[in-house]
Amino acid sequence: MPAPAAGKGVIERYRSLLPVTDATPAITLGEGGTPLVRMPALEERVGAAEVWLKLEGCNPTGSFKDRGMVVAVAKALEEGAHTVVCASTGNTSASAAAYAARAGIECVIIVAAAKVALGKLAQTRAYSARVIDIGSDFDTGLRLARDLSEHPGVTLVNSINENRLQGQKTAAFEIVDELGFAPDELFIPVGNAGNISAYWAGFRQYKETGEACGAPAMRGFQAAGAAPIVLDRPVTNPRTIASALRIGNPASWAKAVRASRESAGSIEKVTDDQILDAYRLLGSLGVFCEPASAASVAGLIDRGERGLMDAGSRAVCIITGHGLKDPEIADRESVGALKCSADPSAVARLLGW
Ligand code: F0G
């Protein structure tokens, strides 16, 4: 479709494809329009024709959540809500807090604070949300958030809110609008399983309306220690370095399975070591993401190493969140500063010049 200027926000850009009306406030923080960057080094590594990264960490709060949150908060405003509530592994909370602040309504966040990456919690508080630390885990938090949303005027903005998925599907539109075709394969991390479902809805809609003549195989990747969909049973104590994916009973489980089946794709797992290898590789290629986001590229590399990449394949990997979200992992996984006096010849010696 002819895409009006990027940078206007997803409601204005894709209005006719979203559940919004003239009565929906067109709020925005400038979400969407994120870079799609071609990666020759990855093409060579996995033997695919084209590999692109969609840099969703370039959204206003540093993750893909903003695309869905802007629609969910706009609809909540339209319906007269005074508060939004969500449980989160961190990015949903940051996004909900930012868009609630933008809209001038209250935001209540349920987290297990010890399990949320530092940057995400700090930004959630900076946007002045009220943060409630239940100390347990995401799955318990989501049940509590659902209960709280029974109060009048309170809207749940987790991805079980359909408006979230509607907004998040705009990333699929952008990929097709920019490439001029639907990719053959889409690689995406899976946690609560909303995003893979949203992308599939977007690609399917573009195919049905004739904006694209095909749709990609959806390839979702869970962390091996938090892989309920792969194992086909809930995981009671999910463990992974990728804190955003630490979910044992995803809310959009059935939708994600449908997305993978209908698209002839797959839902697979990658180990923490594979995630960290991809994380460091991406950093060395100029792309700094949070560990969860590296799961998409870890999955691409894994399939490449298993000889499953078609030489003609055009693949897109979704880089879901910015590296600054998790400074502790960045600090741990990178080379520390070299100590030296401020003497040019001493520094040159240290650098081996
Ligand atoms: N990548 C990042 C950076 C995330 O924050 C999440 C989910 C995912 C991938 C997985 O997406 O849940 O739609 O399958 N974060 C949620 C949160 C759970 O609370 O911020 P999903």
Boltz pocket constraint, residues with backbone or C-beta under 6 A from the ligand:
constraints:
  - pocket:
      binder: B
      contacts: [[A, 63], [A, 87], [A, 88], [A, 89], [A, 90], [A, 91], [A, 92], [A, 93], [A, 159], [A, 189], [A, 190], [A, 191], [A, 192], [A, 193], [A, 194], [A, 195], [A, 196], [A, 244], [A, 245], [A, 290], [A, 292], [A, 293], [A, 320], [A, 321]]
      max_distance: 6.0
